[in-house]
Amino acid sequence: MENGATERGKLELIAIKSFTSHDEMYKVVDFLNKSLKHKNLMFGMTRNSDENTVTISIYET
């Protein structure tokens, strides 16, 4: 496998931010993923139930 082929599969973390949890935050992340896929951006969300927060991560694909 060429080195260029392995580079294509990597994600580069651009930014990360935590917020107070909102029940419908996943809809925002889904909207951003669908709207900005062509810009090689991917958004992720993790939920921390103990602290009642969500963390949004932005990646360049």
C-alpha distance matrix in Angstrom:
0.0 3.8 6.6 8.4 6.6 7.5 10.8 11.8 12.5 14.7 18.5 20.8 24.3 26.9 30.1 31.8 35.4 37.7 40.7 43.5 42.3 43.3 43.0 41.5 38.9 36.1 37.4 36.9 33.3 32.6 34.4 32.3 29.0 30.2 31.8 29.1 25.9 25.8 26.0 22.8 25.0 25.1 28.1 28.5 31.7 32.8 36.4 38.4 41.4 43.1 43.4 43.6 40.8 37.6 34.7 32.9 29.4 27.9 24.1 22.3 19.2
3.8 0.0 3.8 5.4 5.4 6.9 9.1 10.5 12.2 14.0 17.7 19.5 23.2 25.4 28.8 30.9 34.6 37.2 40.2 43.2 42.3 43.3 43.3 41.6 38.8 36.2 37.4 36.5 33.0 32.6 34.0 31.6 28.5 29.8 30.9 28.0 25.0 24.5 24.4 21.3 23.7 24.4 27.5 28.3 31.7 33.0 36.7 38.8 42.0 43.7 43.6 43.8 40.8 37.5 34.5 32.4 28.8 26.9 23.1 20.8 18.0
6.6 3.8 0.0 3.8 5.4 5.4 6.4 9.0 10.8 11.6 15.2 16.5 20.2 22.4 25.8 27.9 31.7 34.4 37.6 40.7 40.0 41.2 41.5 39.9 37.0 34.6 35.9 34.8 31.2 31.2 32.6 30.0 27.1 28.8 29.7 26.5 23.8 23.5 22.9 19.7 21.8 22.5 25.5 26.3 29.7 30.9 34.6 36.5 39.9 41.4 41.1 41.4 38.4 35.2 32.0 29.9 26.3 24.4 20.6 18.4 16.0
8.4 5.4 3.8 0.0 3.8 5.5 5.1 6.5 9.3 10.6 13.8 15.2 19.0 20.7 24.3 26.7 30.4 33.3 36.2 39.4 38.7 39.6 39.9 38.0 35.1 32.8 33.7 32.5 29.1 28.9 30.0 27.3 24.5 25.9 26.6 23.5 20.7 20.1 19.6 16.6 19.1 20.2 23.5 24.8 28.3 30.0 33.8 35.9 39.3 41.0 40.6 40.6 37.4 34.0 30.8 28.4 24.8 22.5 18.7 16.1 13.5
6.6 5.4 5.4 3.8 0.0 3.8 5.5 5.4 7.3 9.7 13.2 15.5 19.1 21.3 24.7 26.7 30.3 32.8 35.6 38.6 37.6 38.3 38.3 36.4 33.8 31.1 32.1 31.2 27.8 27.3 28.6 26.4 23.2 24.4 25.6 22.8 19.7 19.4 19.5 16.3 18.7 19.2 22.5 23.5 27.0 28.6 32.3 34.6 37.8 39.7 39.6 39.4 36.4 33.0 30.0 27.7 24.2 22.2 18.4 16.1 13.0
7.5 6.9 5.4 5.5 3.8 0.0 3.8 5.4 5.8 7.3 11.1 13.3 16.8 19.4 22.6 24.3 28.0 30.4 33.4 36.4 35.5 36.5 36.6 35.1 32.3 29.7 31.1 30.2 26.6 26.5 28.2 25.8 22.7 24.5 25.8 22.9 19.9 20.3 19.9 16.4 18.1 18.2 21.1 21.6 24.9 26.2 29.8 31.9 35.1 36.8 36.8 36.9 33.9 30.7 27.6 25.7 22.1 20.5 16.8 15.0 12.2
10.8 9.1 6.4 5.1 5.5 3.8 0.0 3.8 5.5 5.6 8.9 10.5 14.2 16.4 19.8 21.9 25.6 28.4 31.4 34.5 33.9 34.9 35.4 33.7 30.7 28.4 29.7 28.4 24.9 25.1 26.5 23.7 21.0 22.9 23.8 20.6 18.0 18.2 17.2 13.8 15.5 16.2 19.1 20.1 23.6 25.1 28.8 30.9 34.3 35.9 35.5 35.6 32.4 29.1 25.9 23.7 20.0 18.0 14.2 12.0 9.7
11.8 10.5 9.0 6.5 5.4 5.4 3.8 0.0 3.8 5.7 8.4 10.7 14.3 16.2 19.6 21.7 25.2 27.9 30.6 33.6 32.7 33.4 33.5 31.6 28.8 26.3 27.3 26.1 22.7 22.5 23.7 21.2 18.2 19.7 20.8 17.8 14.9 14.9 14.6 11.1 13.3 14.0 17.3 18.6 22.2 24.1 27.9 30.3 33.6 35.6 35.2 34.8 31.7 28.2 25.2 22.6 19.2 16.9 13.1 10.7 7.6
12.5 12.2 10.8 9.3 7.3 5.8 5.5 3.8 0.0 3.8 6.7 10.0 13.1 15.7 18.6 20.1 23.6 25.9 28.6 31.4 30.3 31.1 31.1 29.4 26.7 24.1 25.4 24.6 21.0 20.7 22.5 20.2 17.1 18.9 20.5 17.8 14.8 15.8 15.6 11.8 13.1 12.7 15.6 16.2 19.7 21.3 25.0 27.4 30.5 32.6 32.4 32.1 29.2 25.7 22.9 20.6 17.3 15.6 12.0 10.7 7.4
14.7 14.0 11.6 10.6 9.7 7.3 5.6 5.7 3.8 0.0 3.8 6.6 9.8 12.6 15.5 17.1 20.8 23.2 26.2 29.2 28.4 29.6 30.0 28.5 25.5 23.3 24.9 23.7 20.0 20.5 22.3 19.6 16.8 19.3 20.6 17.5 15.1 16.4 15.4 11.6 12.1 11.7 14.2 14.7 18.1 19.5 23.2 25.4 28.7 30.5 30.1 30.1 26.9 23.6 20.5 18.4 14.8 13.3 9.6 8.6 6.5
18.5 17.7 15.2 13.8 13.2 11.1 8.9 8.4 6.7 3.8 0.0 3.8 6.4 9.2 12.0 13.5 17.1 19.6 22.6 25.7 25.0 26.2 26.8 25.3 22.1 20.2 21.8 20.4 16.8 17.7 19.3 16.5 14.1 17.0 18.0 15.0 13.1 14.9 13.4 9.8 9.3 8.7 10.8 11.5 14.8 16.5 20.3 22.5 25.9 27.7 27.0 26.9 23.6 20.3 17.1 14.8 11.2 9.5 5.9 5.7 4.9
20.8 19.5 16.5 15.2 15.5 13.3 10.5 10.7 10.0 6.6 3.8 0.0 3.8 6.2 9.3 11.5 15.3 18.3 21.4 24.8 24.7 26.1 27.2 25.8 22.3 21.0 22.7 20.7 17.3 18.9 20.2 16.9 15.3 18.4 18.8 15.4 14.4 15.9 13.6 10.6 9.5 9.7 11.3 12.3 15.3 17.0 20.6 22.5 26.1 27.6 26.5 26.6 23.1 20.0 16.4 14.1 10.3 8.5 5.3 5.1 6.6
24.3 23.2 20.2 19.0 19.1 16.8 14.2 14.3 13.1 9.8 6.4 3.8 0.0 3.8 5.9 7.8 11.6 14.6 17.8 21.2 21.4 23.0 24.5 23.3 19.7 18.8 20.8 18.6 15.4 17.6 19.0 15.7 14.7 18.2 18.5 15.4 15.1 17.1 14.6 12.1 9.9 9.4 9.7 10.3 12.8 14.3 17.7 19.4 23.1 24.4 23.0 23.2 19.6 16.7 13.0 10.9 7.2 6.0 4.5 6.5 9.0
26.9 25.4 22.4 20.7 21.3 19.4 16.4 16.2 15.7 12.6 9.2 6.2 3.8 0.0 3.8 7.2 10.6 14.1 17.0 20.7 21.3 22.7 24.5 23.1 19.4 19.1 20.6 17.8 15.2 17.7 18.3 14.7 14.5 17.9 17.4 14.2 14.8 16.4 13.4 11.8 9.3 9.9 10.0 11.5 13.8 15.8 18.9 20.7 24.3 25.6 23.7 23.6 19.9 17.0 13.4 10.9 7.6 5.5 5.3 6.7 10.2
30.1 28.8 25.8 24.3 24.7 22.6 19.8 19.6 18.6 15.5 12.0 9.3 5.9 3.8 0.0 3.8 6.9 10.5 13.4 17.1 18.1 19.6 21.8 20.8 16.9 17.2 19.0 16.1 13.8 17.0 17.6 14.3 14.7 18.3 17.8 15.2 16.3 18.4 15.5 14.3 11.2 11.0 9.7 10.6 12.0 13.7 16.4 17.9 21.4 22.6 20.4 20.3 16.5 14.0 10.4 8.2 5.8 5.2 7.3 9.7 13.2
31.8 30.9 27.9 26.7 26.7 24.3 21.9 21.7 20.1 17.1 13.5 11.5 7.8 7.2 3.8 0.0 3.8 7.0 10.3 13.9 14.8 16.8 19.1 18.5 14.8 15.3 17.6 15.1 12.9 16.3 17.4 14.6 15.2 18.9 18.9 16.9 17.9 20.5 18.1 16.7 13.3 12.0 9.7 9.3 9.6 10.6 13.0 14.2 17.8 18.8 16.7 16.7 12.9 10.5 6.9 5.7 4.4 6.4 9.1 12.3 15.3
35.4 34.6 31.7 30.4 30.3 28.0 25.6 25.2 23.6 20.8 17.1 15.3 11.6 10.6 6.9 3.8 0.0 3.8 6.7 10.4 11.9 14.1 16.8 16.6 13.0 14.4 16.6 14.1 12.7 16.5 17.4 15.0 16.4 19.9 19.7 18.2 19.8 22.6 20.2 19.4 15.7 14.3 11.3 10.7 9.7 10.5 11.9 12.7 16.0 17.0 14.3 14.0 10.2 8.4 5.5 5.4 6.7 9.0 12.3 15.6 18.6
37.7 37.2 34.4 33.3 32.8 30.4 28.4 27.9 25.9 23.2 19.6 18.3 14.6 14.1 10.5 7.0 3.8 0.0 3.8 7.1 8.7 11.5 14.4 15.0 11.7 13.5 16.2 14.2 13.3 16.9 18.2 16.6 17.9 21.3 21.5 20.6 22.1 25.1 23.1 22.2 18.5 16.6 13.1 11.6 9.4 9.2 9.4 9.6 12.6 13.4 10.6 10.2 6.5 5.6 4.1 6.3 8.8 11.9 15.2 18.7 21.3
40.7 40.2 37.6 36.2 35.6 33.4 31.4 30.6 28.6 26.2 22.6 21.4 17.8 17.0 13.4 10.3 6.7 3.8 0.0 3.8 6.0 8.5 11.9 12.7 9.8 12.5 14.8 13.0 13.1 16.7 17.7 16.6 18.5 21.5 21.6 21.3 23.1 26.2 24.5 24.0 20.2 18.3 14.6 13.3 10.6 10.6 9.7 10.2 12.2 13.3 10.2 8.7 5.5 5.5 6.3 8.1 11.4 14.2 17.7 21.1 23.7
43.5 43.2 40.7 39.4 38.6 36.4 34.5 33.6 31.4 29.2 25.7 24.8 21.2 20.7 17.1 13.9 10.4 7.1 3.8 0.0 3.8 6.6 10.1 11.8 10.0 13.0 15.3 14.2 14.8 18.1 19.2 18.8 20.7 23.4 23.8 23.9 25.7 28.9 27.5 27.1 23.3 21.1 17.3 15.7 12.5 11.9 9.8 9.7 10.4 11.5 8.5 6.2 4.4 6.3 8.8 11.0 14.6 17.5 21.0 24.5 26.8
42.3 42.3 40.0 38.7 37.6 35.5 33.9 32.7 30.3 28.4 25.0 24.7 21.4 21.3 18.1 14.8 11.9 8.7 6.0 3.8 0.0 3.8 6.6 8.8 7.5 10.2 12.7 12.5 13.0 15.8 17.3 17.6 19.1 21.6 22.5 23.0 24.4 27.9 26.9 26.3 22.6 20.0 16.2 14.2 10.7 10.0 7.5 8.3 8.5 10.8 8.8 5.4 4.3 5.1 8.7 10.7 14.4 17.4 20.7 24.2 26.1
43.3 43.3 41.2 39.6 38.3 36.5 34.9 33.4 31.1 29.6 26.2 26.1 23.0 22.7 19.6 16.8 14.1 11.5 8.5 6.6 3.8 0.0 3.8 5.6 5.5 8.6 10.3 10.5 12.0 14.2 15.3 16.2 18.1 20.0 20.8 21.9 23.6 27.0 26.4 26.1 22.5 20.0 16.4 14.9 11.7 12.0 9.8 11.5 11.3 14.0 12.4 8.7 8.1 7.9 11.1 12.1 15.8 18.2 21.5 24.8 26.6
43.0 43.3 41.5 39.9 38.3 36.6 35.4 33.5 31.1 30.0 26.8 27.2 24.5 24.5 21.8 19.1 16.8 14.4 11.9 10.1 6.6 3.8 0.0 3.8 5.8 7.6 9.0 10.6 12.1 13.4 14.9 16.5 17.9 19.4 20.7 22.3 23.5 27.0 26.9 26.6 23.2 20.4 17.0 15.3 12.2 12.5 10.3 12.4 11.7 14.9 14.2 10.5 10.5 9.9 13.1 13.8 17.3 19.6 22.6 25.8 27.0
41.5 41.6 39.9 38.0 36.4 35.1 33.7 31.6 29.4 28.5 25.3 25.8 23.3 23.1 20.8 18.5 16.6 15.0 12.7 11.8 8.8 5.6 3.8 0.0 3.8 5.3 5.5 7.3 9.3 10.3 11.3 13.3 14.9 16.1 17.2 19.1 20.5 23.8 23.9 23.9 20.7 18.1 14.9 14.0 11.6 13.0 11.9 14.7 14.6 18.0 17.1 13.5 12.6 11.0 13.4 13.1 16.3 18.0 20.9 23.7 24.9
38.9 38.8 37.0 35.1 33.8 32.3 30.7 28.8 26.7 25.5 22.1 22.3 19.7 19.4 16.9 14.8 13.0 11.7 9.8 10.0 7.5 5.5 5.8 3.8 0.0 3.8 5.3 5.3 6.6 8.8 10.0 11.0 12.7 14.6 15.5 16.7 18.2 21.6 21.3 21.1 17.6 15.2 11.7 10.9 8.5 10.4 10.0 13.0 13.9 17.1 15.7 12.5 10.6 8.3 10.1 9.4 12.7 14.4 17.4 20.4 21.9
36.1 36.2 34.6 32.8 31.1 29.7 28.4 26.3 24.1 23.3 20.2 21.0 18.8 19.1 17.2 15.3 14.4 13.5 12.5 13.0 10.2 8.6 7.6 5.3 3.8 0.0 3.8 5.4 5.1 6.1 8.5 9.9 10.5 12.3 14.1 15.3 16.1 19.7 19.9 19.3 16.1 13.2 10.1 9.0 7.2 9.5 9.9 13.5 14.5 18.0 17.3 14.4 12.5 9.5 10.8 9.6 12.2 13.7 16.1 19.0 19.9
37.4 37.4 35.9 33.7 32.1 31.1 29.7 27.3 25.4 24.9 21.8 22.7 20.8 20.6 19.0 17.6 16.6 16.2 14.8 15.3 12.7 10.3 9.0 5.5 5.3 3.8 0.0 3.8 5.5 5.0 6.1 8.6 9.9 10.6 12.0 14.1 15.3 18.6 19.1 19.2 16.3 14.0 11.4 11.5 10.5 13.2 13.6 17.1 18.0 21.5 20.6 17.4 15.6 12.9 13.9 12.2 14.5 15.2 17.6 19.9 20.7
36.9 36.5 34.8 32.5 31.2 30.2 28.4 26.1 24.6 23.7 20.4 20.7 18.6 17.8 16.1 15.1 14.1 14.2 13.0 14.2 12.5 10.5 10.6 7.3 5.3 5.4 3.8 0.0 3.8 5.4 5.0 6.2 8.6 10.0 10.4 11.9 13.9 17.0 16.8 17.2 14.1 12.3 9.6 10.5 10.0 13.1 14.0 17.3 18.8 21.9 20.4 17.5 15.1 12.2 12.5 10.2 12.4 12.7 15.4 17.7 19.0
33.3 33.0 31.2 29.1 27.8 26.6 24.9 22.7 21.0 20.0 16.8 17.3 15.4 15.2 13.8 12.9 12.7 13.3 13.1 14.8 13.0 12.0 12.1 9.3 6.6 5.1 5.5 3.8 0.0 3.8 5.4 5.1 6.2 8.7 9.9 10.5 11.7 15.2 14.9 14.6 11.4 8.9 6.1 6.8 7.1 10.7 12.5 16.0 18.0 21.1 19.9 17.4 14.7 11.2 10.8 8.0 9.5 9.8 12.2 14.6 15.7
32.6 32.6 31.2 28.9 27.3 26.5 25.1 22.5 20.7 20.5 17.7 18.9 17.6 17.7 17.0 16.3 16.5 16.9 16.7 18.1 15.8 14.2 13.4 10.3 8.8 6.1 5.0 5.4 3.8 0.0 3.8 5.5 5.2 6.2 8.5 10.1 10.6 14.1 14.8 14.6 12.0 9.6 7.9 8.9 9.6 13.0 14.7 18.5 20.1 23.5 22.7 20.1 17.7 14.3 14.1 11.5 12.5 12.3 13.9 15.8 16.1
34.4 34.0 32.6 30.0 28.6 28.2 26.5 23.7 22.5 22.3 19.3 20.2 19.0 18.3 17.6 17.4 17.4 18.2 17.7 19.2 17.3 15.3 14.9 11.3 10.0 8.5 6.1 5.0 5.4 3.8 0.0 3.8 5.5 5.3 6.0 8.4 10.0 12.9 13.6 14.4 12.0 10.7 9.5 11.5 12.4 16.0 17.6 21.2 22.8 26.1 24.9 22.2 19.6 16.4 16.1 13.1 14.1 13.3 15.0 16.3 17.0
32.3 31.6 30.0 27.3 26.4 25.8 23.7 21.2 20.2 19.6 16.5 16.9 15.7 14.7 14.3 14.6 15.0 16.6 16.6 18.8 17.6 16.2 16.5 13.3 11.0 9.9 8.6 6.2 5.1 5.5 3.8 0.0 3.8 5.5 5.1 5.8 8.0 10.9 10.7 11.4 8.7 7.9 6.9 9.8 11.5 15.2 17.4 20.8 23.0 26.0 24.5 22.2 19.2 15.7 14.7 11.2 11.5 10.0 11.7 12.9 14.1
29.0 28.5 27.1 24.5 23.2 22.7 21.0 18.2 17.1 16.8 14.1 15.3 14.7 14.5 14.7 15.2 16.4 17.9 18.5 20.7 19.1 18.1 17.9 14.9 12.7 10.5 9.9 8.6 6.2 5.2 5.5 3.8 0.0 3.8 5.6 5.5 5.6 9.3 9.8 9.5 7.2 5.6 5.9 8.6 11.1 14.8 17.4 21.0 23.3 26.4 25.3 23.2 20.3 16.6 15.3 11.9 11.4 9.7 10.4 11.4 11.6
30.2 29.8 28.8 25.9 24.4 24.5 22.9 19.7 18.9 19.3 17.0 18.4 18.2 17.9 18.3 18.9 19.9 21.3 21.5 23.4 21.6 20.0 19.4 16.1 14.6 12.3 10.6 10.0 8.7 6.2 5.3 5.5 3.8 0.0 3.8 5.8 5.7 8.5 10.3 10.8 9.6 8.9 9.7 12.2 14.4 18.0 20.4 24.1 26.0 29.3 28.4 26.0 23.3 19.7 18.8 15.4 15.2 13.4 13.8 14.1 13.8
31.8 30.9 29.7 26.6 25.6 25.8 23.8 20.8 20.5 20.6 18.0 18.8 18.5 17.4 17.8 18.9 19.7 21.5 21.6 23.8 22.5 20.8 20.7 17.2 15.5 14.1 12.0 10.4 9.9 8.5 6.0 5.1 5.6 3.8 0.0 3.8 6.0 7.6 8.7 10.5 9.4 9.9 10.7 13.9 16.1 19.9 22.2 25.7 27.8 30.9 29.6 27.2 24.2 20.8 19.6 16.1 15.8 13.5 14.2 14.1 14.4
29.1 28.0 26.5 23.5 22.8 22.9 20.6 17.8 17.8 17.5 15.0 15.4 15.4 14.2 15.2 16.9 18.2 20.6 21.3 23.9 23.0 21.9 22.3 19.1 16.7 15.3 14.1 11.9 10.5 10.1 8.4 5.8 5.5 5.8 3.8 0.0 3.8 5.4 5.2 7.0 5.9 7.5 9.2 12.8 15.6 19.3 22.0 25.4 27.9 30.8 29.3 27.3 24.1 20.5 18.7 15.0 13.9 11.0 11.1 10.5 11.2
25.9 25.0 23.8 20.7 19.7 19.9 18.0 14.9 14.8 15.1 13.1 14.4 15.1 14.8 16.3 17.9 19.8 22.1 23.1 25.7 24.4 23.6 23.5 20.5 18.2 16.1 15.3 13.9 11.7 10.6 10.0 8.0 5.6 5.7 6.0 3.8 0.0 3.8 5.3 5.3 5.5 6.6 9.4 12.6 15.8 19.4 22.4 25.8 28.4 31.3 30.3 28.4 25.3 21.6 19.7 16.1 14.5 11.6 10.7 9.7 9.0
25.8 24.5 23.5 20.1 19.4 20.3 18.2 14.9 15.8 16.4 14.9 15.9 17.1 16.4 18.4 20.5 22.6 25.1 26.2 28.9 27.9 27.0 27.0 23.8 21.6 19.7 18.6 17.0 15.2 14.1 12.9 10.9 9.3 8.5 7.6 5.4 3.8 0.0 3.8 5.4 7.5 9.8 12.8 16.2 19.5 23.0 26.1 29.5 32.1 35.0 33.8 32.0 28.8 25.1 23.0 19.3 17.5 14.3 13.0 11.0 10.2
26.0 24.4 22.9 19.6 19.5 19.9 17.2 14.6 15.6 15.4 13.4 13.6 14.6 13.4 15.5 18.1 20.2 23.1 24.5 27.5 26.9 26.4 26.9 23.9 21.3 19.9 19.1 16.8 14.9 14.8 13.6 10.7 9.8 10.3 8.7 5.2 5.3 3.8 0.0 3.8 5.5 8.9 11.8 15.4 18.7 22.2 25.4 28.5 31.4 33.9 32.4 30.9 27.5 23.9 21.4 17.7 15.6 12.0 10.9 8.5 8.9
22.8 21.3 19.7 16.6 16.3 16.4 13.8 11.1 11.8 11.6 9.8 10.6 12.1 11.8 14.3 16.7 19.4 22.2 24.0 27.1 26.3 26.1 26.6 23.9 21.1 19.3 19.2 17.2 14.6 14.6 14.4 11.4 9.5 10.8 10.5 7.0 5.3 5.4 3.8 0.0 3.8 6.8 10.3 13.5 17.1 20.3 23.7 26.8 29.8 32.3 31.1 29.8 26.4 22.8 20.1 16.5 13.9 10.5 8.3 5.7 5.1
25.0 23.7 21.8 19.1 18.7 18.1 15.5 13.3 13.1 12.1 9.3 9.5 9.9 9.3 11.2 13.3 15.7 18.5 20.2 23.3 22.6 22.5 23.2 20.7 17.6 16.1 16.3 14.1 11.4 12.0 12.0 8.7 7.2 9.6 9.4 5.9 5.5 7.5 5.5 3.8 0.0 3.8 6.8 10.2 13.7 17.0 20.3 23.3 26.3 28.8 27.4 26.2 22.7 19.1 16.4 12.8 10.4 7.0 5.7 4.7 5.9
25.1 24.4 22.5 20.2 19.2 18.2 16.2 14.0 12.7 11.7 8.7 9.7 9.4 9.9 11.0 12.0 14.3 16.6 18.3 21.1 20.0 20.0 20.4 18.1 15.2 13.2 14.0 12.3 8.9 9.6 10.7 7.9 5.6 8.9 9.9 7.5 6.6 9.8 8.9 6.8 3.8 0.0 3.8 6.8 10.4 13.6 17.0 20.1 23.1 25.7 24.6 23.3 20.0 16.3 13.9 10.5 8.2 5.9 5.1 6.3 6.8
28.1 27.5 25.5 23.5 22.5 21.1 19.1 17.3 15.6 14.2 10.8 11.3 9.7 10.0 9.7 9.7 11.3 13.1 14.6 17.3 16.2 16.4 17.0 14.9 11.7 10.1 11.4 9.6 6.1 7.9 9.5 6.9 5.9 9.7 10.7 9.2 9.4 12.8 11.8 10.3 6.8 3.8 0.0 3.8 6.9 10.4 13.6 16.7 19.6 22.3 21.1 19.6 16.3 12.6 10.3 6.9 5.6 4.7 6.2 8.9 10.2
28.5 28.3 26.3 24.8 23.5 21.6 20.1 18.6 16.2 14.7 11.5 12.3 10.3 11.5 10.6 9.3 10.7 11.6 13.3 15.7 14.2 14.9 15.3 14.0 10.9 9.0 11.5 10.5 6.8 8.9 11.5 9.8 8.6 12.2 13.9 12.8 12.6 16.2 15.4 13.5 10.2 6.8 3.8 0.0 3.8 6.9 10.3 13.4 16.4 19.0 18.2 16.9 13.8 10.1 8.1 5.7 5.0 6.5 8.0 11.3 12.3
31.7 31.7 29.7 28.3 27.0 24.9 23.6 22.2 19.7 18.1 14.8 15.3 12.8 13.8 12.0 9.6 9.7 9.4 10.6 12.5 10.7 11.7 12.2 11.6 8.5 7.2 10.5 10.0 7.1 9.6 12.4 11.5 11.1 14.4 16.1 15.6 15.8 19.5 18.7 17.1 13.7 10.4 6.9 3.8 0.0 3.8 6.7 10.0 12.7 15.5 14.7 13.2 10.3 6.6 5.5 4.6 6.3 9.1 11.3 14.8 16.0
32.8 33.0 30.9 30.0 28.6 26.2 25.1 24.1 21.3 19.5 16.5 17.0 14.3 15.8 13.7 10.6 10.5 9.2 10.6 11.9 10.0 12.0 12.5 13.0 10.4 9.5 13.2 13.1 10.7 13.0 16.0 15.2 14.8 18.0 19.9 19.3 19.4 23.0 22.2 20.3 17.0 13.6 10.4 6.9 3.8 0.0 3.8 6.7 9.7 12.2 11.9 11.0 8.6 5.6 5.2 6.7 8.4 11.8 13.8 17.5 18.6
36.4 36.7 34.6 33.8 32.3 29.8 28.8 27.9 25.0 23.2 20.3 20.6 17.7 18.9 16.4 13.0 11.9 9.4 9.7 9.8 7.5 9.8 10.3 11.9 10.0 9.9 13.6 14.0 12.5 14.7 17.6 17.4 17.4 20.4 22.2 22.0 22.4 26.1 25.4 23.7 20.3 17.0 13.6 10.3 6.7 3.8 0.0 3.8 6.1 9.0 9.0 7.6 6.0 4.4 6.4 9.0 11.5 15.0 17.3 21.0 22.2
38.4 38.8 36.5 35.9 34.6 31.9 30.9 30.3 27.4 25.4 22.5 22.5 19.4 20.7 17.9 14.2 12.7 9.6 10.2 9.7 8.3 11.5 12.4 14.7 13.0 13.5 17.1 17.3 16.0 18.5 21.2 20.8 21.0 24.1 25.7 25.4 25.8 29.5 28.5 26.8 23.3 20.1 16.7 13.4 10.0 6.7 3.8 0.0 3.8 5.6 5.7 5.8 5.2 5.9 7.9 11.4 13.7 17.4 19.8 23.5 24.9
41.4 42.0 39.9 39.3 37.8 35.1 34.3 33.6 30.5 28.7 25.9 26.1 23.1 24.3 21.4 17.8 16.0 12.6 12.2 10.4 8.5 11.3 11.7 14.6 13.9 14.5 18.0 18.8 18.0 20.1 22.8 23.0 23.3 26.0 27.8 27.9 28.4 32.1 31.4 29.8 26.3 23.1 19.6 16.4 12.7 9.7 6.1 3.8 0.0 3.8 5.5 4.8 6.7 8.4 11.2 14.5 17.2 20.8 23.2 27.0 28.2
43.1 43.7 41.4 41.0 39.7 36.8 35.9 35.6 32.6 30.5 27.7 27.6 24.4 25.6 22.6 18.8 17.0 13.4 13.3 11.5 10.8 14.0 14.9 18.0 17.1 18.0 21.5 21.9 21.1 23.5 26.1 26.0 26.4 29.3 30.9 30.8 31.3 35.0 33.9 32.3 28.8 25.7 22.3 19.0 15.5 12.2 9.0 5.6 3.8 0.0 3.8 5.7 8.0 10.6 12.9 16.6 19.0 22.8 25.2 28.9 30.4
43.4 43.6 41.1 40.6 39.6 36.8 35.5 35.2 32.4 30.1 27.0 26.5 23.0 23.7 20.4 16.7 14.3 10.6 10.2 8.5 8.8 12.4 14.2 17.1 15.7 17.3 20.6 20.4 19.9 22.7 24.9 24.5 25.3 28.4 29.6 29.3 30.3 33.8 32.4 31.1 27.4 24.6 21.1 18.2 14.7 11.9 9.0 5.7 5.5 3.8 0.0 3.8 5.5 8.8 11.1 14.7 17.4 21.1 23.9 27.6 29.5
43.6 43.8 41.4 40.6 39.4 36.9 35.6 34.8 32.1 30.1 26.9 26.6 23.2 23.6 20.3 16.7 14.0 10.2 8.7 6.2 5.4 8.7 10.5 13.5 12.5 14.4 17.4 17.5 17.4 20.1 22.2 22.2 23.2 26.0 27.2 27.3 28.4 32.0 30.9 29.8 26.2 23.3 19.6 16.9 13.2 11.0 7.6 5.8 4.8 5.7 3.8 0.0 3.8 7.1 10.4 13.6 16.8 20.3 23.3 27.0 28.8
40.8 40.8 38.4 37.4 36.4 33.9 32.4 31.7 29.2 26.9 23.6 23.1 19.6 19.9 16.5 12.9 10.2 6.5 5.5 4.4 4.3 8.1 10.5 12.6 10.6 12.5 15.6 15.1 14.7 17.7 19.6 19.2 20.3 23.3 24.2 24.1 25.3 28.8 27.5 26.4 22.7 20.0 16.3 13.8 10.3 8.6 6.0 5.2 6.7 8.0 5.5 3.8 0.0 3.8 6.7 10.0 13.2 16.7 19.7 23.4 25.4
37.6 37.5 35.2 34.0 33.0 30.7 29.1 28.2 25.7 23.6 20.3 20.0 16.7 17.0 14.0 10.5 8.4 5.6 5.5 6.3 5.1 7.9 9.9 11.0 8.3 9.5 12.9 12.2 11.2 14.3 16.4 15.7 16.6 19.7 20.8 20.5 21.6 25.1 23.9 22.8 19.1 16.3 12.6 10.1 6.6 5.6 4.4 5.9 8.4 10.6 8.8 7.1 3.8 0.0 3.8 6.6 9.9 13.3 16.3 20.0 21.8
34.7 34.5 32.0 30.8 30.0 27.6 25.9 25.2 22.9 20.5 17.1 16.4 13.0 13.4 10.4 6.9 5.5 4.1 6.3 8.8 8.7 11.1 13.1 13.4 10.1 10.8 13.9 12.5 10.8 14.1 16.1 14.7 15.3 18.8 19.6 18.7 19.7 23.0 21.4 20.1 16.4 13.9 10.3 8.1 5.5 5.2 6.4 7.9 11.2 12.9 11.1 10.4 6.7 3.8 0.0 3.8 6.5 10.1 13.0 16.7 18.8
32.9 32.4 29.9 28.4 27.7 25.7 23.7 22.6 20.6 18.4 14.8 14.1 10.9 10.9 8.2 5.7 5.4 6.3 8.1 11.0 10.7 12.1 13.8 13.1 9.4 9.6 12.2 10.2 8.0 11.5 13.1 11.2 11.9 15.4 16.1 15.0 16.1 19.3 17.7 16.5 12.8 10.5 6.9 5.7 4.6 6.7 9.0 11.4 14.5 16.6 14.7 13.6 10.0 6.6 3.8 0.0 3.8 6.8 10.0 13.6 15.8
29.4 28.8 26.3 24.8 24.2 22.1 20.0 19.2 17.3 14.8 11.2 10.3 7.2 7.6 5.8 4.4 6.7 8.8 11.4 14.6 14.4 15.8 17.3 16.3 12.7 12.2 14.5 12.4 9.5 12.5 14.1 11.5 11.4 15.2 15.8 13.9 14.5 17.5 15.6 13.9 10.4 8.2 5.6 5.0 6.3 8.4 11.5 13.7 17.2 19.0 17.4 16.8 13.2 9.9 6.5 3.8 0.0 3.8 6.6 10.2 12.5
27.9 26.9 24.4 22.5 22.2 20.5 18.0 16.9 15.6 13.3 9.5 8.5 6.0 5.5 5.2 6.4 9.0 11.9 14.2 17.5 17.4 18.2 19.6 18.0 14.4 13.7 15.2 12.7 9.8 12.3 13.3 10.0 9.7 13.4 13.5 11.0 11.6 14.3 12.0 10.5 7.0 5.9 4.7 6.5 9.1 11.8 15.0 17.4 20.8 22.8 21.1 20.3 16.7 13.3 10.1 6.8 3.8 0.0 3.8 7.0 9.7
24.1 23.1 20.6 18.7 18.4 16.8 14.2 13.1 12.0 9.6 5.9 5.3 4.5 5.3 7.3 9.1 12.3 15.2 17.7 21.0 20.7 21.5 22.6 20.9 17.4 16.1 17.6 15.4 12.2 13.9 15.0 11.7 10.4 13.8 14.2 11.1 10.7 13.0 10.9 8.3 5.7 5.1 6.2 8.0 11.3 13.8 17.3 19.8 23.2 25.2 23.9 23.3 19.7 16.3 13.0 10.0 6.6 3.8 0.0 3.8 6.2
22.3 20.8 18.4 16.1 16.1 15.0 12.0 10.7 10.7 8.6 5.7 5.1 6.5 6.7 9.7 12.3 15.6 18.7 21.1 24.5 24.2 24.8 25.8 23.7 20.4 19.0 19.9 17.7 14.6 15.8 16.3 12.9 11.4 14.1 14.1 10.5 9.7 11.0 8.5 5.7 4.7 6.3 8.9 11.3 14.8 17.5 21.0 23.5 27.0 28.9 27.6 27.0 23.4 20.0 16.7 13.6 10.2 7.0 3.8 0.0 3.8
19.2 18.0 16.0 13.5 13.0 12.2 9.7 7.6 7.4 6.5 4.9 6.6 9.0 10.2 13.2 15.3 18.6 21.3 23.7 26.8 26.1 26.6 27.0 24.9 21.9 19.9 20.7 19.0 15.7 16.1 17.0 14.1 11.6 13.8 14.4 11.2 9.0 10.2 8.9 5.1 5.9 6.8 10.2 12.3 16.0 18.6 22.2 24.9 28.2 30.4 29.5 28.8 25.4 21.8 18.8 15.8 12.5 9.7 6.2 3.8 0.0
